[in-house]
Amino acid sequence: MNTGELSQEQFREVFPTVRAAEVLAPDAAGVAALLDSVRHSAGDGLAAARAELELPLLRPSAPPSRTRFNEAALGLCEVADEHRVRMARRLPPGIPAQRGAPEEADAAGEEALEPAPEA
C-alpha cells in the first residue's frame, strides 16, 4: 500500500520487494487488478517476479521448514552438549562449599545457615 506521496516508480525503487506485488494507492485504484490476478492466475503478470523473489526471501522450501528447524535445533543441542563437556573438564572435581555452610559453621562453633530449598 503506497499511502505516501511517492510515485509508483519511486515507491518500487524504495521498496524493491513490491516489484512482485500489485501496489495499492490510497484511492484503491489497483484493487480491481489485484482481485483479477487472484481470481485468474493465468493473467497474473507478476507471477514470475514473485517466483524470482521467493528463493532469496523465503529460502528453499525443500526440505520443509519443520525439518530444517528440527535439524538446526538438534545441531544447537550438540553444540551445548560439547560445551558442557568442555566446562566439566575445566572445573575441579568438587566445587568447594560456600562459607557458612553447615559443616564449616559447626567446626568454627558458629550457627549454621539453613540451606536454600531446591528449585
C-alpha positions in Angstrom: 0.0 0.0 0.0 1.5 3.2 -1.1 0.0 5.7 1.3 2.6 8.3 0.9 3.2 10.9 -1.8 5.7 8.7 -3.8 5.0 7.9 -7.4 4.6 4.2 -8.3 8.2 4.3 -9.7 9.7 5.9 -6.6 7.7 3.5 -4.3 9.0 0.5 -6.2 12.6 1.9 -6.0 12.4 2.5 -2.2 10.7 -0.9 -1.6 12.2 -3.3 -4.1 10.2 -6.3 -2.9 7.0 -4.7 -4.3 8.2 -5.4 -7.8 6.4 -8.7 -7.3 3.2 -7.2 -6.0 0.3 -5.0 -7.0 0.8 -1.7 -5.3 -2.4 -0.1 -4.0 -2.7 3.6 -3.8 -4.9 5.5 -1.2 -7.7 5.8 -3.8 -7.7 1.9 -4.1 -7.4 2.2 -7.9 -5.4 -1.1 -8.1 -7.9 -3.3 -6.2 -9.7 -4.5 -9.3 -6.4 -5.6 -10.9 -5.3 -7.3 -7.7 -8.6 -9.2 -7.4 -8.5 -10.2 -11.0 -4.9 -11.6 -10.7 -6.1 -13.6 -7.6 -9.1 -15.0 -9.4 -7.4 -15.7 -12.7 -3.9 -16.7 -12.1 -3.2 -17.3 -15.8 -3.4 -13.5 -16.3 -1.1 -12.8 -13.3 1.7 -10.7 -14.8 3.7 -10.7 -11.6 3.9 -14.5 -11.0 7.4 -14.7 -12.5 8.6 -11.8 -10.3 7.3 -13.5 -7.2 9.0 -16.8 -8.1 12.2 -14.8 -8.6 11.9 -13.3 -5.1 10.8 -16.5 -3.4 14.3 -18.0 -3.0 16.2 -15.1 -1.7 13.4 -14.0 0.7 11.9 -17.3 1.8 14.8 -19.7 1.3 14.3 -23.1 -0.3 11.1 -25.0 0.6 12.8 -28.4 0.4 13.3 -29.9 2.9 10.3 -28.5 4.6 10.8 -25.7 7.2 9.9 -28.1 10.1 12.7 -30.4 9.1 15.2 -27.6 8.7 14.2 -26.2 12.1 14.5 -29.6 13.8 18.0 -30.1 12.3 19.0 -26.6 13.5 17.7 -27.3 17.0 19.5 -30.7 17.2 22.7 -29.0 16.0 22.4 -26.4 18.8 21.9 -29.2 21.3 25.1 -30.9 20.1 27.0 -27.6 20.5 25.5 -27.2 24.0 26.4 -30.7 25.0 30.0 -30.3 23.7 30.2 -27.0 25.7 29.1 -28.7 28.9 31.7 -31.5 28.4 34.4 -28.9 28.0 33.3 -26.9 31.0 33.1 -30.1 33.1 36.8 -30.8 32.2 37.8 -27.4 33.4 36.1 -27.5 36.8 37.7 -29.1 39.8 36.3 -32.5 40.8 34.2 -30.9 43.5 33.0 -27.3 43.9 34.1 -26.0 47.4 31.2 -25.3 49.8 30.2 -21.8 50.4 31.4 -20.0 53.6 28.8 -20.5 56.3 27.8 -24.0 55.1 26.7 -26.3 57.9 29.9 -28.4 58.1 32.2 -25.3 58.3 29.9 -23.5 60.8 29.9 -26.5 63.2 33.7 -26.7 63.1 34.0 -23.0 63.9 31.4 -23.1 66.6 29.0 -20.8 64.6 25.4 -21.1 63.9 24.7 -22.8 60.6 22.6 -21.2 57.9 19.6 -23.0 56.5 20.3 -24.3 53.0 18.1 -22.8 50.3 15.3 -25.0 49.1 15.8 -26.9 45.8 14.0 -25.4 42.8 
